Amino acid sequence: MQRQNVALIFGGRSPEHEVSIVTAHQVCAALAENHNVIPIYITKDGAWLTGDGLRELDTFTDGSLPTAAEFALVTVEFEDTPPGCGTFVVHPKRAGWFRAAQKTALPVDVVFPAIHGAHGEDGTLQGVLELMNLPYVGSGVVGSAVGMDKIMMKAILSENQLPIVPYLWWAQHQWNTDSAALLENVAAMLGYPVFVKPAVSGSSIGVSHVKNSEELAAAVELAGHYCHRILVEQAVQNPCEINCAVMGAQQVTASVCEQPMTDAAFLTFDDKYIHETRVNASATEGRSTPSAMAGAERKIPAPLSEELTLHIQELARQTFQVLDCAGVARIDFLMDADEHVYVNEINTIPGSFSFYLWEHDGVGFPQLVSQLIDVAFSVHAAKNSLVYSYNTNLLSHAGASFAKLKKGEKFGGTA
C-alpha cells in the first residue's frame, strides 16, 4: 500500500508551545513506521516553517527554537489548485541576488494537527483546513472551539444533563467595573474553596486554587493574562481525578480509565509534564516506566469498581458526542468521596494523544495514529458528500429589483 503524506503541524502561538513540540515528535516517531511525515512548525511569532531538521527533537533542545532564517517558509495558497482546495506552498530562500528559488507545493494527503491550546486546538487551524478542503485528524471547528472554551463547554454539557460542578463566569470588564458584586456572588452561590481558570487555556496554565476573597482577586488577575473571560468553579472536596479517552467519530470507543496521583489540590503544569516518572500500573503489575513526556504518576487502570468504570466510560462517550468531537479526545473527571462523578473538561488534542491509555488495550502508538488518520478520511468523505450549493433564481430577481431602484421606482421584497 502506498505510504500517505502526512503534514504534522505543531508549535503555534500558544502558552502550550513546548508541550506541542514534545507531542509532535512522539507522533512523528509513530507515523514514520507507515507514513511519510512532512513537519510544519509554527513559531511563537506565527511563522510557518518546514524542513527535514524539524523532525528531530534535538533541533528544539539546543538552547533556541527554530527560526525563519533556518528553515523554509510555508504559506497557504488557493490558486492553481483543484476547485475548492488549498495547498501548502514552500518558499525556499533566494538562490541568488537576482533570482528567487522556485516555490513548490507540498504533496499533502492528510493533516495531523498537534498544537495544544490557542490557535490550534480551538478551531482556528481547523477552520483553515476546512477552507483548504483537506482531511485532518481530530475534531472539527465546532468540537474544537467548544471543547477549548470551558464556559461554552459547561453550558452545552449542562443543557444535555451531563454532571458538572456549579460555576460562575464573567468577562474581565465586568470584574474591572463591579468586582465587589462578583465577589459576593462567589461567596453566596459557590462558597470557598473555588478554582479560578481562564475560559480558554490548557495544561493548568493560569489556574488557581482559591480559599478566600483575597486570593480570588489575585487569581482573577492571573487568569486575565490568558483570557478576557474568567471561569470560577466550586471545588470538589477531597477530589479524585479520573481520566478517560474516547476515539472515533460516528462510532466511538472509550479507553481504560486512569487515576493521576497527587497530594496537591490540583495538577500544575509541572505536575503534568515535568515529573520524573509515570506509574503505569495494572491489576497484575505495578511498575514505574520512563515516560516520553514525563508527567504525574498515575494508576492505569484506575482502581474503580466495574460499575463505576462503565459509568465514567459512558459519560466520556456522551461528552465526546454531545460536543461534536472526532478523532481522539481525553475527558477529565472529578469524583468526590461519595463517588459522585463530574465532567471537568475535555482535551480534543490531549498531550501525547493519550497513547498510553490505548496501549493498555493492545493498541500501540503507530496503530493509534493510523486509526486516527482513517477516521480523518472517513469524516472528510462524509463532509464532502453533503450539498454545498443551492440552485435558485434569486440573482435574476435581485437584478430586476436593482434596475427598478436605479430608475427611482419602488420595489418590494422579503428579508
Secondary structure, 3 states (H helix, E strand, C coil): CCCEEEEEEEECCCCCHHHHHHHHHHHHHHHCCCEEEEEEEECCCCCEEECHHHHCHHHHCCCCCCCCCCCEEEEEECCCCCCCCCEEEEECCCCCCCCCCCCEECCCCEEEECCCCCCCCCCHHHHHHHHHCCCECCCCHHHHHHHHEHHHHHHHHHHCCCCCCCEEEEEHHHHHHHHHHHHHHHHHHHCCCEEEEECECCCCCCCEEECCHHHHHHHHHHHHCCCCEEEEEECCCCCEEEEEEEEECCCEEEEEEEEECCCCCCCCHHHHHCCCCEEEECCCCEEEECCCCCCCCEECCCCCCHHHHHHHHHHHHHHHHHCCCCEEEEEEEEECCCCCEEEEEEECCCHHHHHHHHHCCCCCHHHHHHHHHHHHHHHHHHHHCCCCCCCCCHHHHHHHHHHHHHCCCCCCCCC
